[in-house]
Amino acid sequence: MLTGWLIPTGLTLVYFGRWITENVIPTLKGGNFDQLYDLHQVRYLDTTLACTIIALVWVTAMVFRCARKQIAFAGRRA
């Protein structure tokens, strides 16, 4: 379960990359950002943020879980 955070992290990278290729690069080439954002109808940055939060919560929960196990194991050995 410690590697479960990799799935939302992978989705984060995919959505962020799509945002760059579909919105940022055409905008730098002279496109209108608002028109491009409305054209795709995908909230890339919102999805990226949601996946990032899920990944960070997952990692935090797993680190605390492992720490609790280590503390419990150390308490039994003493």
Secondary structure, DSSP 4 states (H G I P E B T S, - for coil): -TTTTHHHHHHHHHHHHHHIIIIIHHHHTT--HHHHHHHH---HHHHHHHHHHHHHHHHHHHHHHHHHHHHHHHHHH-
